[in-house]
Amino acid sequence: MSALPVYRWHLAPDGLATRRQLRAQGLRPGGQDVAAQFERPRRRRGPLVAYLYRVDLAVPVRPMTPARRAALQKANRARRTCPSCRRDAGYVIPAALGTCVPCAYPDPHGPEWSTQ
């Protein structure tokens, strides 16, 4: 296995792009291996690393089909549904809590103390 070429921030050659840059062009890596990486230095921590892919080998993004859209909506709905009370929380349930905020932190005084 050969080592990847490493470029400094903003010094990568033309023809290479990150996943986000490819996506902005309507492309995806399409199974190709990482061609290089670039590093952005930081003061007190290790450098930020981004992988670069060849633009000429990238393929178009797959179109969103009705079935994929329905599956994505179903998955997002499951992430918003509280497993305790089975209600749609209106936000993605935090993994640290595992339930919606009202179920995780019930009001000890009951609903009569609420301000609404």
C-alpha positions as a printed Julia matrix, in Angstrom:
116×3 Matrix{Float64}:
   0.0    0.0     0.0
   1.45   3.35   -0.98
   1.05   6.46    1.12
  -1.42   9.09    0.01
  -0.11  12.44   -1.19
  -0.74  15.12    1.43
  -1.43  18.73    0.46
  -1.65  21.79    2.66
  -4.89  23.74    2.98
  -5.84  25.52   -0.29
  -2.89  23.97   -2.13
  -4.5   20.86   -3.66
  -4.07  20.6    -7.44
  -6.95  21.01   -9.89
  -8.81  17.82  -10.68
  -9.17  16.77   -7.03
 -12.19  17.54   -4.85
 -13.69  16.65   -1.48
 -17.03  14.85   -1.18
 -18.8   18.14   -0.51
 -17.2   19.78   -3.52
 -18.21  16.84   -5.69
 -21.76  16.99   -4.35
 -21.97  20.7    -5.15
 -21.16  19.76   -8.76
 -23.83  17.01   -8.77
 -21.23  14.23   -8.53
 -20.22  11.47   -6.11
 -16.99   9.45   -5.77
 -18.65   6.36   -7.25
 -16.52   3.74   -5.53
 -13.13   5.17   -6.41
 -10.34   5.06   -3.85
  -9.13   8.19   -2.09
  -6.6    9.92   -4.37
  -5.02  12.26   -1.8
  -5.71  14.18    1.36
  -5.19  17.68    2.53
  -4.56  18.95    6.0
  -5.55  22.19    7.64
  -3.29  22.97   10.59
  -4.77  23.92   13.95
  -3.01  25.49   16.89
  -3.64  23.19   19.83
  -4.91  20.02   18.17
  -4.01  17.79   15.29
  -4.73  18.97   11.77
  -8.14  18.68   10.13
  -7.93  16.08    7.38
 -10.11  15.92    4.25
  -9.94  13.21    1.62
  -9.72  14.15   -2.03
 -11.17  12.27   -5.0
 -10.48  12.57   -8.71
 -13.15  14.63  -10.44
 -12.66  12.84  -13.79
 -13.6    9.49  -12.2
 -16.63  10.84  -10.31
 -20.1    9.77  -11.43
 -23.43  11.64  -11.31
 -25.48  11.56   -8.13
 -28.32   9.05   -8.23
 -31.69  10.77   -8.65
 -34.16  10.8    -5.78
 -36.91   8.33   -6.61
 -40.35   8.3    -4.95
 -39.44   5.08   -3.11
 -36.19   6.55   -1.76
 -38.01   9.71   -0.71
 -40.64   7.65    1.14
 -37.95   5.58    2.89
 -36.13   8.74    3.95
 -39.32  10.28    5.35
 -40.09   7.06    7.25
 -36.58   6.97    8.75
 -36.76  10.63    9.81
 -40.22  10.11   11.32
 -38.82   7.19   13.37
 -36.0    9.41   14.68
 -38.58  11.99   15.86
 -40.95   9.51   17.54
 -40.48   9.12   21.3
 -40.28   5.44   22.31
 -41.94   6.19   25.67
 -44.99   8.26   24.78
 -45.07   7.37   21.02
 -45.63  11.04   20.03
 -43.84  12.95   17.3
 -41.51  15.25   19.24
 -41.06  17.65   16.31
 -37.27  17.25   16.53
 -34.78  14.39   16.37
 -34.72  12.62   19.74
 -31.24  13.06   21.29
 -29.41   9.73   21.59
 -28.12  10.77   25.01
 -31.69  11.06   26.34
 -33.31   8.25   24.4
 -36.73   9.88   24.84
 -38.3   13.27   24.22
 -37.44  16.03   26.68
 -40.83  15.95   28.55
 -40.42  12.18   29.12
 -36.75  12.53   30.12
 -37.43  15.41   32.52
 -41.03  15.18   33.74
 -42.42  18.2    35.6
 -42.31  17.26   39.32
 -45.17  19.64   40.13
 -47.52  18.35   37.49
 -49.41  20.29   34.81
 -51.08  22.64   37.32
 -47.75  24.44   37.79
 -47.25  25.09   34.1
 -47.23  28.71   32.91
 -49.49  28.1    29.94
